Amino acid sequence: MGWGELKNGELLRAAEENGIEILLTGDRSLVYEQNLAGRRLAIVALSANNWPIVKNFVSEILAAIDGSVLGSSQEVDCGTFIRKNVTDQ
């Protein structure tokens, strides 16, 4: 959607203006940096945004989306992605 340059508040505003009700993100800090009171969207923040990890938590993510309430946020613990150092192999 061309929103890669938008900062947190701008991103939430653009999402609301475009009718997005649930923002699924791997940016957990967004939940703590933004006041969602009065917002017309909900945030579901994942602990990882790497598909090989996230694909194992689809049911938990869908449950979080289904249980979302506008103006609120919740986190889904999917574990974390640990980058292997090439020298560790």
Jmol script that loads the backbone (N, CA, C; Angstrom):
load data "model"
ATOM      1  N   MET A   1       0.827  -1.199   0.000  1.00  0.00           N
ATOM      2  CA  MET A   1       0.000   0.000   0.000  1.00  0.00           C
ATOM      3  C   MET A   1       0.867   1.258   0.000  1.00  0.00           C
ATOM      4  N   GLY A   2       2.187   1.062  -0.011  1.00  0.00           N
ATOM      5  CA  GLY A   2       3.071   2.211  -0.045  1.00  0.00           C
ATOM      6  C   GLY A   2       3.218   2.912   1.293  1.00  0.00           C
ATOM      7  N   TRP A   3       2.999   2.199   2.375  1.00  0.00           N
ATOM      8  CA  TRP A   3       3.037   2.813   3.698  1.00  0.00           C
ATOM      9  C   TRP A   3       4.349   2.563   4.428  1.00  0.00           C
ATOM     10  N   GLY A   4       5.335   2.049   3.749  1.00  0.00           N
ATOM     11  CA  GLY A   4       6.607   1.698   4.366  1.00  0.00           C
ATOM     12  C   GLY A   4       7.312   2.851   5.051  1.00  0.00           C
ATOM     13  N   GLU A   5       7.080   4.054   4.606  1.00  0.00           N
ATOM     14  CA  GLU A   5       7.738   5.232   5.170  1.00  0.00           C
ATOM     15  C   GLU A   5       6.977   5.824   6.359  1.00  0.00           C
ATOM     16  N   LEU A   6       5.753   5.378   6.603  1.00  0.00           N
ATOM     17  CA  LEU A   6       4.932   5.975   7.658  1.00  0.00           C
ATOM     18  C   LEU A   6       5.424   5.564   9.038  1.00  0.00           C
ATOM     19  N   LYS A   7       5.444   6.517   9.945  1.00  0.00           N
ATOM     20  CA  LYS A   7       5.784   6.256  11.341  1.00  0.00           C
ATOM     21  C   LYS A   7       4.525   5.795  12.064  1.00  0.00           C
ATOM     22  N   ASN A   8       4.668   5.369  13.296  1.00  0.00           N
ATOM     23  CA  ASN A   8       3.588   4.718  14.036  1.00  0.00           C
ATOM     24  C   ASN A   8       2.243   5.449  14.005  1.00  0.00           C
ATOM     25  N   GLY A   9       2.213   6.686  14.466  1.00  0.00           N
ATOM     26  CA  GLY A   9       0.947   7.426  14.497  1.00  0.00           C
ATOM     27  C   GLY A   9       0.375   7.638  13.108  1.00  0.00           C
ATOM     28  N   GLU A  10       1.241   7.946  12.156  1.00  0.00           N
ATOM     29  CA  GLU A  10       0.803   8.141  10.769  1.00  0.00           C
ATOM     30  C   GLU A  10       0.256   6.841  10.191  1.00  0.00           C
ATOM     31  N   LEU A  11       0.901   5.735  10.532  1.00  0.00           N
ATOM     32  CA  LEU A  11       0.461   4.431  10.051  1.00  0.00           C
ATOM     33  C   LEU A  11      -0.931   4.099  10.578  1.00  0.00           C
ATOM     34  N   LEU A  12      -1.148   4.316  11.866  1.00  0.00           N
ATOM     35  CA  LEU A  12      -2.466   4.040  12.448  1.00  0.00           C
ATOM     36  C   LEU A  12      -3.534   4.919  11.816  1.00  0.00           C
ATOM     37  N   ARG A  13      -3.212   6.187  11.603  1.00  0.00           N
ATOM     38  CA  ARG A  13      -4.160   7.123  10.988  1.00  0.00           C
ATOM     39  C   ARG A  13      -4.500   6.673   9.557  1.00  0.00           C
ATOM     40  N   ALA A  14      -3.486   6.311   8.772  1.00  0.00           N
ATOM     41  CA  ALA A  14      -3.719   5.853   7.402  1.00  0.00           C
ATOM     42  C   ALA A  14      -4.559   4.579   7.388  1.00  0.00           C
ATOM     43  N   ALA A  15      -4.267   3.669   8.306  1.00  0.00           N
ATOM     44  CA  ALA A  15      -5.033   2.428   8.386  1.00  0.00           C
ATOM     45  C   ALA A  15      -6.498   2.724   8.673  1.00  0.00           C
ATOM     46  N   GLU A  16      -6.762   3.587   9.645  1.00  0.00           N
ATOM     47  CA  GLU A  16      -8.146   3.946   9.970  1.00  0.00           C
ATOM     48  C   GLU A  16      -8.846   4.609   8.791  1.00  0.00           C
ATOM     49  N   GLU A  17      -8.151   5.530   8.132  1.00  0.00           N
ATOM     50  CA  GLU A  17      -8.738   6.245   6.995  1.00  0.00           C
ATOM     51  C   GLU A  17      -9.058   5.312   5.833  1.00  0.00           C
ATOM     52  N   ASN A  18      -8.383   4.174   5.779  1.00  0.00           N
ATOM     53  CA  ASN A  18      -8.612   3.203   4.716  1.00  0.00           C
ATOM     54  C   ASN A  18      -9.492   2.040   5.161  1.00  0.00           C
ATOM     55  N   GLY A  19     -10.142   2.187   6.307  1.00  0.00           N
ATOM     56  CA  GLY A  19     -11.118   1.201   6.761  1.00  0.00           C
ATOM     57  C   GLY A  19     -10.534  -0.057   7.364  1.00  0.00           C
ATOM     58  N   ILE A  20      -9.256  -0.045   7.704  1.00  0.00           N
ATOM     59  CA  ILE A  20      -8.652  -1.216   8.325  1.00  0.00           C
ATOM     60  C   ILE A  20      -9.038  -1.247   9.797  1.00  0.00           C
ATOM     61  N   GLU A  21      -9.593  -2.348  10.237  1.00  0.00           N
ATOM     62  CA  GLU A  21     -10.041  -2.468  11.623  1.00  0.00           C
ATOM     63  C   GLU A  21      -9.045  -3.203  12.500  1.00  0.00           C
ATOM     64  N   ILE A  22      -8.227  -4.077  11.911  1.00  0.00           N
ATOM     65  CA  ILE A  22      -7.241  -4.823  12.686  1.00  0.00           C
ATOM     66  C   ILE A  22      -5.896  -4.724  11.981  1.00  0.00           C
ATOM     67  N   LEU A  23      -4.914  -4.248  12.714  1.00  0.00           N
ATOM     68  CA  LEU A  23      -3.559  -4.132  12.192  1.00  0.00           C
ATOM     69  C   LEU A  23      -2.734  -5.254  12.802  1.00  0.00           C
ATOM     70  N   LEU A  24      -2.291  -6.174  11.976  1.00  0.00           N
ATOM     71  CA  LEU A  24      -1.455  -7.284  12.409  1.00  0.00           C
ATOM     72  C   LEU A  24      -0.013  -6.878  12.148  1.00  0.00           C
ATOM     73  N   THR A  25       0.821  -6.876  13.187  1.00  0.00           N
ATOM     74  CA  THR A  25       2.175  -6.363  13.051  1.00  0.00           C
ATOM     75  C   THR A  25       3.177  -7.207  13.820  1.00  0.00           C
ATOM     76  N   GLY A  26       4.410  -7.137  13.404  1.00  0.00           N
ATOM     77  CA  GLY A  26       5.514  -7.744  14.138  1.00  0.00           C
ATOM     78  C   GLY A  26       6.224  -6.725  15.006  1.00  0.00           C
ATOM     79  N   ASP A  27       5.712  -5.496  15.032  1.00  0.00           N
ATOM     80  CA  ASP A  27       6.297  -4.413  15.826  1.00  0.00           C
ATOM     81  C   ASP A  27       5.599  -4.343  17.176  1.00  0.00           C
ATOM     82  N   ARG A  28       6.112  -5.100  18.142  1.00  0.00           N
ATOM     83  CA  ARG A  28       5.481  -5.124  19.472  1.00  0.00           C
ATOM     84  C   ARG A  28       5.578  -3.789  20.182  1.00  0.00           C
ATOM     85  N   SER A  29       6.566  -2.981  19.863  1.00  0.00           N
ATOM     86  CA  SER A  29       6.706  -1.685  20.539  1.00  0.00           C
ATOM     87  C   SER A  29       5.574  -0.740  20.163  1.00  0.00           C
ATOM     88  N   LEU A  30       4.943  -0.949  19.025  1.00  0.00           N
ATOM     89  CA  LEU A  30       3.827  -0.107  18.600  1.00  0.00           C
ATOM     90  C   LEU A  30       2.733  -0.081  19.654  1.00  0.00           C
ATOM     91  N   VAL A  31       2.501  -1.204  20.284  1.00  0.00           N
ATOM     92  CA  VAL A  31       1.465  -1.323  21.313  1.00  0.00           C
ATOM     93  C   VAL A  31       1.752  -0.382  22.487  1.00  0.00           C
ATOM     94  N   TYR A  32       3.019  -0.228  22.839  1.00  0.00           N
ATOM     95  CA  TYR A  32       3.391   0.572  23.995  1.00  0.00           C
ATOM     96  C   TYR A  32       3.627   2.037  23.653  1.00  0.00           C
ATOM     97  N   GLU A  33       3.891   2.322  22.388  1.00  0.00           N
ATOM     98  CA  GLU A  33       4.209   3.681  21.976  1.00  0.00           C
ATOM     99  C   GLU A  33       2.984   4.495  21.575  1.00  0.00           C
ATOM    100  N   GLN A  34       1.858   3.840  21.353  1.00  0.00           N
ATOM    101  CA  GLN A  34       0.669   4.531  20.867  1.00  0.00           C
ATOM    102  C   GLN A  34      -0.504   4.357  21.821  1.00  0.00           C
ATOM    103  N   ASN A  35      -1.221   5.433  22.040  1.00  0.00           N
ATOM    104  CA  ASN A  35      -2.446   5.389  22.833  1.00  0.00           C
ATOM    105  C   ASN A  35      -3.576   4.986  21.887  1.00  0.00           C
ATOM    106  N   LEU A  36      -4.184   3.862  22.141  1.00  0.00           N
ATOM    107  CA  LEU A  36      -5.225   3.360  21.248  1.00  0.00           C
ATOM    108  C   LEU A  36      -6.630   3.771  21.667  1.00  0.00           C
ATOM    109  N   ALA A  37      -6.752   4.450  22.802  1.00  0.00           N
ATOM    110  CA  ALA A  37      -8.070   4.891  23.266  1.00  0.00           C
ATOM    111  C   ALA A  37      -8.717   5.760  22.191  1.00  0.00           C
ATOM    112  N   GLY A  38      -9.923   5.425  21.819  1.00  0.00           N
ATOM    113  CA  GLY A  38     -10.653   6.182  20.812  1.00  0.00           C
ATOM    114  C   GLY A  38     -10.304   5.815  19.380  1.00  0.00           C
ATOM    115  N   ARG A  39      -9.353   4.931  19.186  1.00  0.00           N
ATOM    116  CA  ARG A  39      -8.988   4.511  17.832  1.00  0.00           C
ATOM    117  C   ARG A  39     -10.066   3.594  17.266  1.00  0.00           C
ATOM    118  N   ARG A  40     -10.192   3.619  15.959  1.00  0.00           N
ATOM    119  CA  ARG A  40     -11.180   2.786  15.270  1.00  0.00           C
ATOM    120  C   ARG A  40     -10.536   1.525  14.706  1.00  0.00           C
ATOM    121  N   LEU A  41      -9.467   1.087  15.357  1.00  0.00           N
ATOM    122  CA  LEU A  41      -8.819  -0.155  14.957  1.00  0.00           C
ATOM    123  C   LEU A  41      -8.242  -0.841  16.174  1.00  0.00           C
ATOM    124  N   ALA A  42      -7.891  -2.086  15.997  1.00  0.00           N
ATOM    125  CA  ALA A  42      -7.238  -2.876  17.045  1.00  0.00           C
ATOM    126  C   ALA A  42      -5.892  -3.330  16.491  1.00  0.00           C
ATOM    127  N   ILE A  43      -4.951  -3.554  17.388  1.00  0.00           N
ATOM    128  CA  ILE A  43      -3.637  -4.036  16.985  1.00  0.00           C
ATOM    129  C   ILE A  43      -3.418  -5.433  17.557  1.00  0.00           C
ATOM    130  N   VAL A  44      -2.963  -6.337  16.703  1.00  0.00           N
ATOM    131  CA  VAL A  44      -2.520  -7.653  17.131  1.00  0.00           C
ATOM    132  C   VAL A  44      -1.033  -7.703  16.799  1.00  0.00           C
ATOM    133  N   ALA A  45      -0.207  -7.754  17.831  1.00  0.00           N
ATOM    134  CA  ALA A  45       1.242  -7.731  17.664  1.00  0.00           C
ATOM    135  C   ALA A  45       1.812  -9.130  17.872  1.00  0.00           C
ATOM    136  N   LEU A  46       2.616  -9.563  16.924  1.00  0.00           N
ATOM    137  CA  LEU A  46       3.247 -10.874  16.987  1.00  0.00           C
ATOM    138  C   LEU A  46       4.667 -10.745  17.516  1.00  0.00           C
ATOM    139  N   SER A  47       5.130 -11.744  18.244  1.00  0.00           N
ATOM    140  CA  SER A  47       6.495 -11.707  18.778  1.00  0.00           C
ATOM    141  C   SER A  47       7.527 -12.007  17.695  1.00  0.00           C
ATOM    142  N   ALA A  48       7.066 -12.482  16.549  1.00  0.00           N
ATOM    143  CA  ALA A  48       7.956 -12.770  15.428  1.00  0.00           C
ATOM    144  C   ALA A  48       7.221 -12.432  14.142  1.00  0.00           C
ATOM    145  N   ASN A  49       7.959 -12.116  13.108  1.00  0.00           N
ATOM    146  CA  ASN A  49       7.327 -11.874  11.811  1.00  0.00           C
ATOM    147  C   ASN A  49       7.991 -12.698  10.712  1.00  0.00           C
ATOM    148  N   ASN A  50       8.559 -13.808  11.104  1.00  0.00           N
ATOM    149  CA  ASN A  50       9.234 -14.713  10.196  1.00  0.00           C
ATOM    150  C   ASN A  50       8.301 -15.889   9.912  1.00  0.00           C
ATOM    151  N   TRP A  51       7.915 -16.068   8.635  1.00  0.00           N
ATOM    152  CA  TRP A  51       6.904 -17.066   8.292  1.00  0.00           C
ATOM    153  C   TRP A  51       7.204 -18.470   8.817  1.00  0.00           C
ATOM    154  N   PRO A  52       8.422 -18.984   8.741  1.00  0.00           N
ATOM    155  CA  PRO A  52       8.663 -20.328   9.274  1.00  0.00           C
ATOM    156  C   PRO A  52       8.294 -20.459  10.762  1.00  0.00           C
ATOM    157  N   ILE A  53       8.326 -19.374  11.497  1.00  0.00           N
ATOM    158  CA  ILE A  53       7.917 -19.390  12.902  1.00  0.00           C
ATOM    159  C   ILE A  53       6.418 -19.156  13.018  1.00  0.00           C
ATOM    160  N   VAL A  54       5.934 -18.108  12.376  1.00  0.00           N
ATOM    161  CA  VAL A  54       4.538 -17.675  12.499  1.00  0.00           C
ATOM    162  C   VAL A  54       3.563 -18.745  12.013  1.00  0.00           C
ATOM    163  N   LYS A  55       3.927 -19.494  10.978  1.00  0.00           N
ATOM    164  CA  LYS A  55       2.997 -20.484  10.417  1.00  0.00           C
ATOM    165  C   LYS A  55       2.565 -21.532  11.436  1.00  0.00           C
ATOM    166  N   ASN A  56       3.340 -21.717  12.490  1.00  0.00           N
ATOM    167  CA  ASN A  56       2.988 -22.681  13.527  1.00  0.00           C
ATOM    168  C   ASN A  56       2.013 -22.123  14.560  1.00  0.00           C
ATOM    169  N   PHE A  57       1.653 -20.846  14.417  1.00  0.00           N
ATOM    170  CA  PHE A  57       0.787 -20.187  15.395  1.00  0.00           C
ATOM    171  C   PHE A  57      -0.441 -19.565  14.743  1.00  0.00           C
ATOM    172  N   VAL A  58      -0.817 -20.052  13.577  1.00  0.00           N
ATOM    173  CA  VAL A  58      -1.945 -19.472  12.851  1.00  0.00           C
ATOM    174  C   VAL A  58      -3.229 -19.516  13.677  1.00  0.00           C
ATOM    175  N   SER A  59      -3.495 -20.615  14.366  1.00  0.00           N
ATOM    176  CA  SER A  59      -4.741 -20.694  15.146  1.00  0.00           C
ATOM    177  C   SER A  59      -4.751 -19.669  16.274  1.00  0.00           C
ATOM    178  N   GLU A  60      -3.612 -19.446  16.931  1.00  0.00           N
ATOM    179  CA  GLU A  60      -3.531 -18.443  17.996  1.00  0.00           C
ATOM    180  C   GLU A  60      -3.700 -17.034  17.432  1.00  0.00           C
ATOM    181  N   ILE A  61      -3.132 -16.797  16.258  1.00  0.00           N
ATOM    182  CA  ILE A  61      -3.247 -15.480  15.617  1.00  0.00           C
ATOM    183  C   ILE A  61      -4.690 -15.219  15.219  1.00  0.00           C
ATOM    184  N   LEU A  62      -5.344 -16.215  14.622  1.00  0.00           N
ATOM    185  CA  LEU A  62      -6.745 -16.061  14.239  1.00  0.00           C
ATOM    186  C   LEU A  62      -7.639 -15.838  15.452  1.00  0.00           C
ATOM    187  N   ALA A  63      -7.357 -16.519  16.550  1.00  0.00           N
ATOM    188  CA  ALA A  63      -8.136 -16.316  17.774  1.00  0.00           C
ATOM    189  C   ALA A  63      -7.958 -14.888  18.291  1.00  0.00           C
ATOM    190  N   ALA A  64      -6.747 -14.370  18.217  1.00  0.00           N
ATOM    191  CA  ALA A  64      -6.494 -12.990  18.649  1.00  0.00           C
ATOM    192  C   ALA A  64      -7.233 -12.006  17.755  1.00  0.00           C
ATOM    193  N   ILE A  65      -7.217 -12.257  16.459  1.00  0.00           N
ATOM    194  CA  ILE A  65      -7.940 -11.384  15.525  1.00  0.00           C
ATOM    195  C   ILE A  65      -9.430 -11.436  15.806  1.00  0.00           C
ATOM    196  N   ASP A  66      -9.975 -12.642  15.976  1.00  0.00           N
ATOM    197  CA  ASP A  66     -11.407 -12.799  16.250  1.00  0.00           C
ATOM    198  C   ASP A  66     -11.818 -12.124  17.553  1.00  0.00           C
ATOM    199  N   GLY A  67     -10.921 -12.110  18.531  1.00  0.00           N
ATOM    200  CA  GLY A  67     -11.239 -11.518  19.833  1.00  0.00           C
ATOM    201  C   GLY A  67     -10.871 -10.049  19.958  1.00  0.00           C
ATOM    202  N   SER A  68     -10.419  -9.450  18.871  1.00  0.00           N
ATOM    203  CA  SER A  68      -9.976  -8.057  18.921  1.00  0.00           C
ATOM    204  C   SER A  68     -11.135  -7.102  19.155  1.00  0.00           C
ATOM    205  N   VAL A  69     -10.837  -6.055  19.894  1.00  0.00           N
ATOM    206  CA  VAL A  69     -11.799  -4.999  20.187  1.00  0.00           C
ATOM    207  C   VAL A  69     -11.181  -3.684  19.716  1.00  0.00           C
ATOM    208  N   LEU A  70     -11.943  -2.911  18.968  1.00  0.00           N
ATOM    209  CA  LEU A  70     -11.432  -1.633  18.480  1.00  0.00           C
ATOM    210  C   LEU A  70     -10.923  -0.792  19.643  1.00  0.00           C
ATOM    211  N   GLY A  71      -9.793  -0.141  19.451  1.00  0.00           N
ATOM    212  CA  GLY A  71      -9.205   0.696  20.489  1.00  0.00           C
ATOM    213  C   GLY A  71      -8.361  -0.077  21.481  1.00  0.00           C
ATOM    214  N   SER A  72      -8.069  -1.343  21.174  1.00  0.00           N
ATOM    215  CA  SER A  72      -7.271  -2.149  22.090  1.00  0.00           C
ATOM    216  C   SER A  72      -6.166  -2.875  21.330  1.00  0.00           C
ATOM    217  N   SER A  73      -5.321  -3.538  22.086  1.00  0.00           N
ATOM    218  CA  SER A  73      -4.252  -4.314  21.475  1.00  0.00           C
ATOM    219  C   SER A  73      -4.067  -5.609  22.243  1.00  0.00           C
ATOM    220  N   GLN A  74      -3.450  -6.552  21.579  1.00  0.00           N
ATOM    221  CA  GLN A  74      -3.059  -7.781  22.242  1.00  0.00           C
ATOM    222  C   GLN A  74      -1.843  -8.353  21.521  1.00  0.00           C
ATOM    223  N   GLU A  75      -1.114  -9.149  22.252  1.00  0.00           N
ATOM    224  CA  GLU A  75       0.095  -9.748  21.702  1.00  0.00           C
ATOM    225  C   GLU A  75      -0.089 -11.251  21.584  1.00  0.00           C
ATOM    226  N   VAL A  76       0.544 -11.824  20.569  1.00  0.00           N
ATOM    227  CA  VAL A  76       0.554 -13.272  20.373  1.00  0.00           C
ATOM    228  C   VAL A  76       2.011 -13.711  20.436  1.00  0.00           C
ATOM    229  N   ASP A  77       2.309 -14.575  21.387  1.00  0.00           N
ATOM    230  CA  ASP A  77       3.669 -15.070  21.545  1.00  0.00           C
ATOM    231  C   ASP A  77       3.890 -16.222  20.574  1.00  0.00           C
ATOM    232  N   CYS A  78       4.677 -15.949  19.558  1.00  0.00           N
ATOM    233  CA  CYS A  78       4.995 -16.958  18.541  1.00  0.00           C
ATOM    234  C   CYS A  78       6.424 -17.450  18.688  1.00  0.00           C
ATOM    235  N   GLY A  79       7.058 -17.120  19.798  1.00  0.00           N
ATOM    236  CA  GLY A  79       8.468 -17.420  19.914  1.00  0.00           C
ATOM    237  C   GLY A  79       9.248 -16.302  19.235  1.00  0.00           C
ATOM    238  N   THR A  80      10.506 -16.522  19.012  1.00  0.00           N
ATOM    239  CA  THR A  80      11.328 -15.501  18.373  1.00  0.00           C
ATOM    240  C   THR A  80      12.229 -16.125  17.328  1.00  0.00           C
ATOM    241  N   PHE A  81      12.675 -15.297  16.444  1.00  0.00           N
ATOM    242  CA  PHE A  81      13.594 -15.702  15.390  1.00  0.00           C
ATOM    243  C   PHE A  81      15.001 -15.415  15.873  1.00  0.00           C
ATOM    244  N   ILE A  82      15.834 -16.426  15.898  1.00  0.00           N
ATOM    245  CA  ILE A  82      17.228 -16.247  16.306  1.00  0.00           C
ATOM    246  C   ILE A  82      18.094 -16.493  15.081  1.00  0.00           C
ATOM    247  N   ARG A  83      18.783 -15.450  14.678  1.00  0.00           N
ATOM    248  CA  ARG A  83      19.651 -15.550  13.514  1.00  0.00           C
ATOM    249  C   ARG A  83      20.925 -16.290  13.888  1.00  0.00           C
ATOM    250  N   LYS A  84      21.235 -17.337  13.141  1.00  0.00           N
ATOM    251  CA  LYS A  84      22.452 -18.105  13.409  1.00  0.00           C
ATOM    252  C   LYS A  84      23.640 -17.362  12.848  1.00  0.00           C
ATOM    253  N   ASN A  85      24.695 -17.356  13.599  1.00  0.00           N
ATOM    254  CA  ASN A  85      25.946 -16.789  13.137  1.00  0.00           C
ATOM    255  C   ASN A  85      26.612 -17.810  12.228  1.00  0.00           C
ATOM    256  N   VAL A  86      27.103 -17.371  11.093  1.00  0.00           N
ATOM    257  CA  VAL A  86      27.704 -18.273  10.120  1.00  0.00           C
ATOM    258  C   VAL A  86      28.841 -19.072  10.751  1.00  0.00           C
ATOM    259  N   THR A  87      29.549 -18.492  11.702  1.00  0.00           N
ATOM    260  CA  THR A  87      30.672 -19.174  12.345  1.00  0.00           C
ATOM    261  C   THR A  87      30.207 -20.243  13.330  1.00  0.00           C
ATOM    262  N   ASP A  88      28.898 -20.253  13.691  1.00  0.00           N
ATOM    263  CA  ASP A  88      28.374 -21.235  14.648  1.00  0.00           C
ATOM    264  C   ASP A  88      28.055 -22.582  13.985  1.00  0.00           C
ATOM    265  N   GLN A  89      28.127 -22.662  12.701  1.00  0.00           N
ATOM    266  CA  GLN A  89      27.702 -23.889  12.007  1.00  0.00           C
ATOM    267  C   GLN A  89      28.776 -24.931  11.986  1.00  0.00           C
TER     268      GLN A  89
END
end "model"
wireframe off; spacefill off
backbone 0.3
color backbone group
